[in-house]
Amino acid sequence: MLAGIWLTDHRQEDRGNLWMWPGTHVRFGRYLAERGADALTRVEDMNDGPYPRIELGMPTQATGAAGSVLFAHYLLAHNVGNHDGATGDERRETIYYRLLATGHRDRWRQAVTDPLAEFRSS
C-alpha cells in the first residue's frame, strides 16, 4: 500500500497534486492475472514506460489539508501533476511510504494478480 502524508496543504487542484486513475489497480490485476506476474518485466507488455497497456480512464487529483493521509493501492496508476506557476508558487511537501503486509515478499506474484488478496480478512 502507498501511504502519503501531506506536510503542506493540497486543497487546490493543479498545484503539483498527485494524479490518480481510479480503478486501475483492478485493471492491472486483471491484466497480470491473464498474462502472469512476469508481464511486469517483459518489454512487449510495457507501454513505452513502467505501465502495462491497459485503459487508464480519466484521472483525478488528490486534494486535502496538511496532515491528511492518503492511502492508495500499490497497483493504482499515479503520477505527479503539473504545477501552474501562474496560479501559485507555494511548495508542496509529502512524505510517502510503501507499506507491506507480513509475508508480502514471498507472495508478491499472488498480490499483483489478485489485487485484493492482501486486503481480505483471514
RODO-2510 file (C-alpha; in nm, 4 decimals, decimal comma):
residues 122
     n   res          X          Y          Z
     1     m     0,0000     0,0000     0,0000
     2     l     0,1141     0,3526    -0,0719
     3     a     0,0725     0,5962     0,2185
     4     g     0,1275     0,9673     0,1640
     5     i     0,1280     1,2224     0,4449
     6     w     0,0763     1,5799     0,3304
     7     l     0,3050     1,8164     0,5156
     8     t     0,1561     2,1149     0,3327
     9     d    -0,1918     2,1915     0,2022
    10     h    -0,3030     2,0278    -0,1210
    11     r    -0,6505     2,1824    -0,1186
    12     q    -0,6416     2,3321    -0,4680
    13     e    -0,6015     2,1391    -0,7924
    14     d    -0,3280     2,1999    -1,0495
    15     r    -0,0699     2,2871    -0,7878
    16     g     0,1502     1,9783    -0,8219
    17     n    -0,1112     1,7452    -0,6765
    18     l    -0,0839     1,3695    -0,7072
    19     w    -0,2852     1,2394    -1,0040
    20     m    -0,4552     0,9004    -0,9791
    21     w    -0,6507     0,6857    -1,2227
    22     p    -0,9380     0,5227    -1,0265
    23     g    -0,9928     0,1520    -1,0853
    24     t    -0,6568     0,0910    -1,2485
    25     h    -0,5497    -0,1359    -0,9614
    26     v    -0,8294    -0,3747    -1,0632
    27     r    -0,7494    -0,3462    -1,4360
    28     f    -0,3761    -0,4011    -1,3718
    29     g    -0,4591    -0,7051    -1,1602
    30     r    -0,6808    -0,8482    -1,4343
    31     y    -0,4093    -0,7841    -1,6936
    32     l    -0,1459    -0,9567    -1,4791
    33     a    -0,3768    -1,2475    -1,3935
    34     e    -0,4200    -1,3101    -1,7676
    35     r    -0,0507    -1,2736    -1,8596
    36     g     0,1252    -1,3703    -1,5365
    37     a     0,3192    -1,1567    -1,2892
    38     d     0,6258    -1,1666    -1,5133
    39     a     0,4439    -0,9329    -1,7533
    40     l     0,5781    -0,6591    -1,5239
    41     t     0,9262    -0,7227    -1,6632
    42     r     0,8563    -0,8160    -2,0260
    43     v     0,9285    -0,5331    -2,2687
    44     e     0,6478    -0,6343    -2,5047
    45     d     0,3963    -0,5834    -2,2213
    46     m     0,5057    -0,2279    -2,1454
    47     n     0,3604     0,0854    -2,2993
    48     d     0,6844     0,2821    -2,3500
    49     g     0,7056     0,3211    -1,9735
    50     p     0,6503     0,1459    -1,6443
    51     y     0,2861     0,0511    -1,7005
    52     p     0,1382    -0,2383    -1,8971
    53     r    -0,1018    -0,1478    -2,1770
    54     i    -0,4358    -0,1040    -2,0026
    55     e    -0,7109     0,1545    -2,0286
    56     l    -0,6323     0,4225    -1,7706
    57     g    -0,9594     0,6158    -1,7858
    58     m    -0,9986     0,9672    -1,6507
    59     p    -0,7554     1,0860    -1,3839
    60     t    -0,8429     1,2624    -1,0626
    61     q    -0,6283     1,4901    -0,8471
    62     a    -0,5783     1,4210    -0,4792
    63     t    -0,6662     1,7168    -0,2574
    64     g    -0,6636     1,7717     0,1164
    65     a    -0,5317     1,9695     0,4074
    66     a    -0,1877     1,9468     0,5613
    67     g    -0,1800     1,6476     0,7960
    68     s    -0,4092     1,4405     0,5752
    69     v    -0,3049     1,0858     0,4911
    70     l    -0,3649     0,9327     0,1506
    71     f    -0,3797     0,5529     0,1252
    72     a    -0,3650     0,4047    -0,2234
    73     h    -0,3394     0,0538    -0,3620
    74     y     0,0112    -0,0306    -0,4836
    75     l    -0,1194    -0,1131    -0,8354
    76     l    -0,3124     0,2146    -0,8686
    77     a    -0,1743     0,4210    -1,1573
    78     h    -0,0495     0,7527    -1,0208
    79     n     0,1860     1,0312    -1,1199
    80     v     0,2899     1,3808    -1,0189
    81     g     0,0802     1,6605    -1,1582
    82     n     0,1789     1,9886    -1,3126
    83     h     0,2200     2,2975    -1,1030
    84     d     0,0894     2,6035    -1,2807
    85     g     0,3265     2,8770    -1,1625
    86     a     0,0752     3,1389    -1,2768
    87     t    -0,1698     3,0197    -1,0135
    88     g     0,0727     2,9975    -0,7234
    89     d     0,4280     2,9112    -0,6348
    90     e     0,3862     2,7609    -0,2888
    91     r     0,5707     2,4386    -0,2130
    92     r     0,4011     2,1003    -0,1904
    93     e     0,5612     1,8591     0,0519
    94     t     0,4574     1,4995     0,1020
    95     i     0,6206     1,2018     0,2701
    96     y     0,5476     0,8690     0,1006
    97     y     0,5784     0,5236     0,2490
    98     r     0,5343     0,1834     0,0876
    99     l     0,3638    -0,0440     0,3377
   100     l     0,3958    -0,4217     0,3050
   101     a     0,1751    -0,6900     0,4573
   102     t     0,3587    -0,9575     0,6519
   103     g     0,4875    -1,2174     0,4062
   104     h     0,4340    -0,9940     0,1003
   105     r     0,7771    -1,0618    -0,0474
   106     d     0,7021    -1,4352    -0,0529
   107     r     0,3675    -1,3943    -0,2278
   108     w     0,4116    -1,0836    -0,4410
   109     r     0,3054    -1,2731    -0,7548
   110     q    -0,0321    -1,3514    -0,5981
   111     a    -0,0602    -0,9927    -0,4717
   112     v    -0,0212    -0,8424    -0,8206
   113     t    -0,2510    -1,0913    -0,9956
   114     d    -0,5219    -1,0705    -0,7259
   115     p    -0,5208    -0,7038    -0,6185
   116     l    -0,7373    -0,7617    -0,3116
   117     a    -0,5580    -1,0731    -0,1829
   118     e    -0,3752    -0,8901     0,0960
   119     f    -0,6752    -0,6775     0,1892
   120     r    -0,9104    -0,9625     0,2816
   121     s    -0,9513    -1,0524     0,6457
   122     s    -0,8491    -1,4051     0,7364
***
